[in-house]
Amino acid sequence: MGRSPRALPLYPENEHSVLSDLNSGFMNILLTGLIISVASFSSCSRKENPNNIMSNELNTNVSYDGVVTDTATFGTGCFWCTEAIFKELEGVLKVSSGYTGGNVANPTYKEVCEGTTGHAEAIEIVFDPKKITYDKLLEAFWESHDPTSLNKQGNDVGTQYRSAIFYHNEEQRKKAESYKTELNSTKAFEKPIVTEITPAGTFYAAENYHQDYYANNGSQPYCYYVIRPKLEKFKKVFNDRLKKL
């Protein structure tokens, strides 16, 4: 499964000495941003957009620009943050923000935000397994959010922000379960992991304005104060696995 994850991920309320080599200035920026975001930058403040489409990249091992690809689906809270992070990894071909794990077809953001659809905000990752393995993606998953926080990540609260791994085949399930068991048994986190590990179902791509949100809106307060510091820390931790410019 690659190198052992550090004790806790990149969320500020769980920052530990394992990340002490990272610039503390990022922490100050992030804390300031989170204070500001309490009043006006929670995920549910986003506007609804009717342009909701169903993903056409649900199957694993399909051809993508001549490359035999695989698919991973994760939920780590706000998909803006998760999408921005996984797009940086070498071997990741595409990251789509969307909704999955629920019981309502073609949900809108507004419906998901109300917490009544059963869906989680999630990302669907199309990747080249010859360049990055599912194990490496799992490692990034565990380190990029707090998997011990039940239905809550940062300022976002509700089942739609749950920590989840939606596996596409038996091999992915075994890897996810094994990794979770190892992290719990070695007490890598102070609290038990609550990450849901469940079969992948229909993935509904989120409205167009959610896609590539950080890349298109980097100067917006939520992006600048919340996503940017977290992304910079991630780049430091995974410097050897990032796409080359």
Secondary structure, 3 states (H helix, E strand, C coil): CCCCCCCCCCCHHHCCHHHCCCCHHHHHHHHHHHHHHHHHCCHHHCCCCCCCEECCCCCCCCEECCEECEEEEEEECCHHHHHHHHCCECCEEEEEEEEECCCCCCCCHHHHHCCCCCCEEEEEEEECCCCCCHHHHHHHHHHCCCCCCCCEECCEECHHHCEEEEECCHHHHHHHHHHHHHHHHCCCCCCCCCCEEEECCCCEECCHHHCCHHHHCCCCHHHHHHHHHHHHHHHHHCHHHECCC
